[in-house]
Amino acid sequence: MPPPTTAPIGVVLARTAKTASRAFDHALTAAGSSQPIWQILISLKTTPVANQRELADAVGIQGATLTHHLNGMETTGLVTRRRDPDNRRIHVVELTDHGEQLFHQLATAAIAHDKRLRAGFTDDEITTLAGLLHRLAANLTDQPAPEPIRRE
C-alpha cells in the first residue's frame, strides 16, 4: 500500500475543529462569557421557554452539567427557573433581561468569529465546505447529509 499523500482527513478535521473551538472560546471570553453559557443562551433564545431536559438535549450536555451552569446563570441573573405548574417535577428555564443583554453581546462576538472563519472564502466555497462537512458527519452516523442551502 502506498503511503498517503496527505494527513488523514480525521486528523486534519480534529486539529481544525480544536483550533476553531479555541478561537471561539477566546472570542467569547473576551466578550465576557464562555461557550457553554453561549450555547445555553442561544438555545433559550430560539426556544424562549424550555424545560431543563429539553435544554440539556439541545445543548448536548448531561443534565448534571446543565444544572451546574444554570445555578451560576441564575445566581448572576441571566436566567430564572420555576416549576412547571402542570408537572411539578419539571423546571422551566427562561432568559431574564440581563440574559437577553448578554446574548446580544455574545452574538456580536459569535458573528465576528464567523466572519473570521469565512475570511478568504467565497459564498460558493462556504456552501461546498458545509456540504462536505455534513457528508463527513453522515458517513459516521449513517444519517443522510442534509441538502445544501443555496443562495440565489
N, C-alpha and C positions, 0 to 999 in steps of 0.2 A: 504494500500500500504506500503510495507516495505521501510525503509529508504535506500537511495543509499549507496553503499559500497565505492564509490569513489566520488570525487568532480565532478560536471557536466563538461562534456568534453569542453563545450564552455568557462567555467571559466578557465580551465587548458590551453586551447588554447590561450585565450586572455592574460593571465599572461605570458605565454611563448613568445608570439609574442611581448609583451611590453618589456620583458627582452632582447630578441634578438635585437629589434629595438634600445633600449637604448645603448646596447653594440656596435652596428654598428655605431650609431651616434658618440659615443665616439671614435671609431677607425678612422672614417673619420675626426673628429675634430682634432685628434692627427696628422693626415696626412695633415692637412691644409685646410679642406673644410667642406662640410655638405652633408647630404643625398639628399636634393633637387638638389644641384649642381651636385652631382654624377649621379642622375637619368637623368638629362638633358645631361650631358656629355656622358653617356653610350648610350643614345638614339641617340645622334648625331653621335656617333662612329659607331653604327650599321646602321644608315641612314645618311650618311655624309652631305647631303643637305636636309633640311626639312623645310616646312613652319611652322609657329607658331601654327596653328590649329592642324596639324598632330603631332607636338611635344607635345602640351598640352595633346592630346589624349593618346599618347604613355607613357607619364609620369604619367598620371592620375590626372592632376590638372586643375583648371579653367584657362581660358585664361588670366584673370587679374593677377592671381598669377604668371603665367609663365612670363608675361610681366615684373613684378616686379623683378623676378630672372634674366631675360635676361638683363634688364637695368644694374644691378650690374655686371653681367658677361661681358657685353660689355664694361663697364667702366674700368674693370680690365684687359681687353684684352683677355678674354677667347673665345669669340665668335664675329662674325660680323653678322650684319643684313643688308639686302638690299631688295629693292623692286623687285619682280619678273617682268621681262620685258614683260612677256605675260599677266600678270594680276597685275596691279599696286596696287590692294587692298591687295595683299598677300606679307608678309615679309618672305624672305628666310633666314634661320639661318645656319651658318657654324662655325665649330671649327677653331680657329687660331692655330698657332704653340704653343703658350702658353697654349691654351686649351688642345692640344694634350699632352703636358708635364704633366699638372695637371691630365688628365685622367690616364696616366700611373702611376703616383704617387698614385692616389686613387685606381687604380686597384690592386696595390700591397697590400694596406690596406684591400680591399674587399676580396682578395684571402686569406689573413691571417685570416680574420674574418671567412670566410667559413671553413677554416681548423679547427679553434677553435670550430665551431659549430659541425663539424663532428668527433671531438675527441672522441675516445672510441666506435665508431660505425663501423661495417663492411660495405663494399660496399653493400652487400645484405640488411642490415638493413636500410641503407640510401635509397635504392630503394624502400623498403617496406614503410618506413616513407613517402617518397614523394608520393607514390601511395595513401596512406591513407589520406594525406592532400588534394590531388586532389579530392578524393572521398567525403571528408567533404565539400569542396567547391561546388562540383557538387550537393550535397544534398540541398544546399541553393540556387543554381542558376538554377536548372532544366537543366543544361548542362551536357552532358556525360563527365565522367572523361577521360582524355587522357590515351592512352596506356602507361604503364611504359617503360622507356628506359632501356634496358637490356645490360649490358656489357658482352661481350663474353670472 
